[in-house]
Amino acid sequence: MDLTPFLDRESNNPLNQQLIEFFKSNMHNGRIKKGMKLPSKRHLAKKLLISQTTVERAYDQLLAEGYILSKARSGIFADYEELFLIHSDPKTAELPVQDINVLTNEIIDFHYGHVDSSFFPFSAWRKSVVASLDKYSEKLCRPGDVLGEIELRSLITEYLYQSRGVNCDPNQIIIGASTSYLLQMLCHILNTGFKVGFEEPGYPRSREIFELNRKEIIPLPLDSEGLRMDAVKKNIPDLIYVTPSHQYPLGRIMTINRRLELLKWAADNQSYIIEDDYDGEFRYSGQPTPSLQALDRENRVIYLGTFSKSFLPTLRISYMILPQSLLKKATEVTTLFKQTVSSNNQYALAEFILNGEWQKHLNRMRKLYRKKRKIILEAVKNELGDKVNIHGENSGPRILIDVYLELSEQELIQKAENHGVRVYPVSDSYKKGSALKTMSLGFSGVSEEEIKRGIYLLSKSWGIK
Ligand SMILES: Cc1ncc(COP(=O)(O)O)c(C=O)c1O
């Protein structure tokens, strides 16, 4: 195994101790499995530019504790007995944490962008793929439409009108392989230097796309109703990027009054609003709020949507709806770039939507996420108690927790990881930085049992229980 322990030479923790901790934690989280050959003392010392004695001390300690064994003339091997944690086994449910560490094999990953494979309709999807190959075989042999296949654009138009009140003609839709790519196109379409008003905190990937295109970013603060209009009026951006139906990352929902105020401001100032409606399908309480695009009477909204959250992130199908006034330029730009999503996948998705499978899947996911959300909220309240503040729980498949512990953000993440749990900070969403230590817990890709176990391990790893 070519292992590279990271050693902190500035730390008060001796190097041999750091090595011991590295090997133990990697055995606990299953990355180093029983029987794996470890680097020789000489090799490791040379690689890390440390003395062989330091490595020897570390290996001796691991040997004494039974983590490794040394075989004459063969080398040093991990000897850590790894048992698989069976989540539903009542015998393991109440084990103290050190035993749970020993049993945990796989990382419980609270990534926001994962989907739960056990609920994905693979069989219906397979049928759609096959049916689309038969149905569209002729069309698949010719260059596709640069805007995206009209069959899919028409279905998206219909779906968005029904579910989000979006008003558009299929010729206003451009399909693309990612939200970032579509924003890149938009920069070419608008093609002048402009100031972008951006939520603070906001979606870092989109912010970076604008920065890459040398646009000036103006961080705009938020309050409980959404984007603060006093900041908008003071800075007068040419373009504003917002996530009104599920603010990224805070999870707030922009109120109807604030939506109308923002639209009026955009109309008065001839500015565009980019509405990123990336997971508007999942809302848990209150009345669904119409999209900004649905409320817009002055053609100021550019609407972005994606199938990454509501269907499959690897499909790479996202879309942008432009006001009529931008279409001429958009056609020039898209002709140059051509279409980035394969026609195959577009036709398969069209077939899937046409057969009613898409709606069925969405309904199933809404129900499932509602259930998982209830489980994670209960688990966090029970296990993490008043050491955290929960927010952002009213929409989308994730919650946020502000953590009130004397541990740095990096320590919180590392300690969790050492216990087999992966959590994500939201600090990269701030351009100016945040005083809070906030962690994102996405629950779309973890099972109900994993949620309970993961939160339990989190409380152990952070020293709460
Ligand atoms: C705020 C936001 N917008 C858009 C997307 C979707 O990106 P894409 O269409 O590239 O998959 C995501 C996915 O995580 C997101 O968080």
The ligand as an SDF file (V2000), in Angstrom:
LIG
                    3D

 16 16  0  0  0  0  0  0  0  0999 V2000
  -27.5100   25.7670   -5.6090 C   0  0  0  0  0  0  0  0  0  0  0  0
  -27.3690   24.6990   -6.6460 C   0  0  0  0  0  0  0  0  0  0  0  0
  -27.6580   24.9840   -7.9050 N   0  0  0  0  0  0  0  0  0  0  0  0
  -27.5670   24.0410   -8.8600 C   0  0  0  0  0  0  0  0  0  0  0  0
  -27.1670   22.7670   -8.5870 C   0  0  0  0  0  0  0  0  0  0  0  0
  -27.1380   21.7360   -9.6740 C   0  0  0  0  0  0  0  0  0  0  0  0
  -25.9860   21.7050  -10.3620 O   0  0  0  0  0  0  0  0  0  0  0  0
  -25.9070   20.8260  -11.6850 P   0  0  0  0  0  0  0  0  0  0  0  0
  -27.0350   21.2450  -12.5710 O   0  0  0  0  0  0  0  0  0  0  0  0
  -24.5970   21.2260  -12.2570 O   0  0  0  0  0  0  0  0  0  0  0  0
  -25.9440   19.4090  -11.3110 O   0  0  0  0  0  0  0  0  0  0  0  0
  -26.8290   22.4290   -7.2870 C   0  0  0  0  0  0  0  0  0  0  0  0
  -26.3470   21.0820   -6.9660 C   0  0  0  0  0  0  0  0  0  0  0  0
  -25.8160   20.7900   -5.9420 O   0  0  0  0  0  0  0  0  0  0  0  0
  -26.9420   23.4130   -6.2890 C   0  0  0  0  0  0  0  0  0  0  0  0
  -26.6520   23.1220   -5.0130 O   0  0  0  0  0  0  0  0  0  0  0  0
  1  2  1  0
  2  3  1  0
  2 15  2  0
  3  4  2  0
  4  5  1  0
  5  6  1  0
  5 12  2  0
  6  7  1  0
  7  8  1  0
  8  9  2  0
  8 10  1  0
  8 11  1  0
 12 13  1  0
 12 15  1  0
 13 14  2  0
 15 16  1  0
M  END
$$$$
